[in-house]
C-alpha cells in the first residue's frame, strides 16, 4: 500500500471527474521519487511529479504534487494526487476507482460521478 488517508481533498475542475489529493504524511514517501516532469495549471500553479518505485518496479509520473500552490489552493500544498490508471488500484470509500480516460488527466471516477469527461480521444481541447 502506497497511501491510506481519511484526510484527502476532492478537487473539482471543469469537465473532469474529481482529483483526489492525499497528504504527504498519509503516503509512503520513501516510495515516491521526484521526476523531472513539471506541468502548470492555470488555477493551482506548478505541479511537480513523482515516480513510484517499489522494489524493481518503477511507475513513471505516478502522482503529482503542488509544493507552492497559487492563492486559494493552499490546502493542497504537499498533497499527492495519484493517477488511478498508473497504479494497481485506487479506492475511494472502499469503492474501486475507474481511471479517467487518456494519459494526461488523473480524475477518479466512482459510481457517484457522471460525465462526459475530458481525456478520451478528441476531448483534450474542451
Protein Blocks (a to p, Z undefined) as FASTA:
>chain_A
ZZdcfkbccdddehiacdddddfklpcfklpccdfbdcddfknopaddddddehjbcceh
kbccdfbdcehilmmgoiacddfklmmbdceehiacdddedjkbccdcdfkbccddehie
hilmZZ
